[in-house]
Amino acid sequence: MFSSDDIKKKLGYAAADYVQNGMTIGAGTGTTAYWFLQALAARIKDGLEVVAVPTSAQTARVLREQGVPLKDLNEVDSIDLVIDGADEIDPAFNLIKGGGAAHLQEKMVAAAAKKMLVLADESKLVAVLGKFPLPVEVIPYGYRQVAKKIREKYGIETILRLRDGKPLITDHGHNILDCHFQKIEHLHAVHAWLNQVPGVVDNGLFLGYATATLIGYKDGALVYTEK
């Protein structure tokens, strides 16, 4: 049986094989994506020519340290392939992302991509999204009013995410409300309602972005599936 860390490493290195010469790559954020970044850097040292668009300041730092050529999202017309992780994946490849507090930039990169490959271990596969708290990115001003509206609408717990005892600040200067739905049965309706609340920047539902998944299992198997 493989440990969670072993599975993440296997996924990351396997994902790098889907990168082709000349591609513009969306480079994901998180513990699984980290291993993809390491594998991508190794392939570049062996002669692979790509440009990476990072999905977070953390990813940008890792890529710079590894000598991977970077571009900002404003500097590219489109992205050939984004490779990233997920906190939950349903049978239709809908996702919850944002456990690493980078879902706003991750979604913007995914929206610019022709394809999105999602890396995850089998524990992230769910029948219905929502057990993982849905991150909602909000501007700091008036976040309590936003949390109140969400609680009143859905009757759920909303918790301001903290880091080191203080409100977490995202790369773009926002806070995150973690919303404990348990089950989200009407994904598009919830996504649309949340994003129309004044003060909400975006939420962690990724609907219709993923085109393929690479899932790692405890026995070491990796299973690739396309839509």
N, C-alpha and C positions, 0 to 999 in steps of 0.2 A: 504493500500500500504506500502511496506517495503522500507526503505531507502537503499542506496548503502552499507553503513556500516553493516546494519542488514543482508543483503543478503550475504555479504562476511563472516560474522560470521556463518550463517547457513550452508554455503557451507563448510567452514573449519571443523566444527564439524561433519557434515554428512560424509565428506571424511574420517575421522578417523575410521569410522565403516568398511571401506574396508580393513583396515590393519589387518592381521592375525598374530597369535602368531608365533614367530620364523622367521619372515620376515626380510630381509634387505631392508630398505626403502630409496628412494631418496627423500630428504626433500627440497621442493621448496623455492623460494624467492619471496617476495612481500607482499602486504597488505592482499590478500586472503589467501595465504600460511601461513601467520602469525597465523591465527586462526586455521588452521590445526595443526600447531606446538603446540599450546596451548591444543587442544583437544587430540593430541597424547600424550603429557606429562601427561594429566589427566588419560588416559587409562593405561599408564605405571605405574603410582602410584597405580592403581587398580590391577596390576599384569601382564599386557601385557609385553611380552619379545620381544623386537626388537632392531635392530641396525640401526642408521640413518646415511646416507651419505649426508652432507650438500652441497647445490649448491652455497653457497656464504659465505663470512666471517660473514656477518650479520646473516644469518641463523644459522651458527655454534655458534655464541654468544647466540642467543635465546635458542638453544637446550642445551647448557652448563648450562645456568641459570636455565633451567627447569629440569636438571638432566637426560637428555636423553642420552643414550650411543651413542658415535660417532665413526665413522671410516672414514678414508680418502679413496678416490677412489682407491688409490694404494693398499689399504689393503683388498679389497674385490675382489672375482672372478666375481661376477655378482650382480645385484640388482633385487629383485623380483618385486618391484613396485615403480615408482616415481610419486609423487603427487605434481603438480605445477600449477601455473596460466598461463595466456596468455594475450597478448594485442589484438590479433585478432585470430579468428578461422573461417576457411571456411568450406563448406559442406563436404569436404573430410578429415577433421580433420588436415589440414595443418595449421600451426601457424606462427604468428609473435610474438617473444618474445624479451626482452631486454630493456623494459621501465625502469626496475630497474637496468640496467647495469650489469647484471649477466649472460647474455645468453651464453657466452663461457663455463663456468663451468656447467650451466644448460644443455647445449647440450651434453657435455661429460658424465654427469650423465644419461641423457635420453638414450644416445647411449649404455650404459652399462645395461640398464634395460630391463626386459622381457615385462613389461607393463608400460604404462604411462597414468595416469588419470589426465585430465586437468580440473581445476576449473575456472569458469568464470560466470559473470552475462550476461544477454541476450544482452547487448549493445556490447559485444565483438564478436557476431556472424555477419559475413559479407558474401556476395556472392563472392566477390573477395578481396584477400588480398591487402594491400597497402595504404589505407587511413592513417593508423597509420604509422608514419615514420619508415622505416626499419633501425634498428641499424646495423652498420658495425664496428666491432672492429678492430682497426689498431694500429700498433706500433707508438709511438710519432714521431720517426724520419721520416720525409718526408710525413707526413699525408696530407699536402697540395697537393702533387703530386697525391696521391691516390684520393683525393676529385676531382681534376681536371679530372682524367681519368673517374671517374664515371659520372661527369657532361657531359663530351664530348660523352660518350657512350650512355647515356639515356636522356640527355637534361633535367635533373632534378636539383632541389636545394639540395645541401649537406651542412649540418650545423654541425660544431664541437660542441659537447655537452659540456656545461659548468656547473660547480657547484660552487656557491658562487663567480661568476665572473671569475673563472679560469677553464682551461680545466679539465674536469672530468678525474680522473685516476681510472681505474677498479682495482679489487682485484689482477689482474695479471700484473698491471703496464702499461696498454694500454689506448688509447683514443677511443672515439666513434664518428663516423660520422653518423648523422641521415639523411637518404636519403628519400626525399619526392617524392615517385613514384606516389602516388594517386591510381594507379591500377597496379598490377603485374600479367600479364596474362600468362607469360611463366616462372613459378616458378623455375623449375629445371634448365633452361638455365640461368636465372638471378643468382641463387645460385652458379652455377658452374663458371660463368664468374667473379663474385665478388671475389670468393675465390682463383682465379688464379692471381689476381692482386698483385704484390709484395708489401708487407707491410700490406696486409689484413690478420688478424688472423682468423676470421670467421664472419658470418653475422647472423642476427636474424631470418632467415627462418628455421623453423623446419618442415621438409618434411618427412612424414612417421613414425614419432615417436609416436604420440598420438594413443592410442588404445581405449580410452573411454573419454567421457566428462561428467561432472556434471554441469549443467547450472542452475543458479538461476534466478527467475523471480520476477518482482515487486509485484505480488500477493502472494509471499511467496513460490510458487511451486519450487521444485527442480526436474530436469529431467535428469536421467542417460541414456546415450546412448553408446553402444559399436559398434565398426566397424563390 
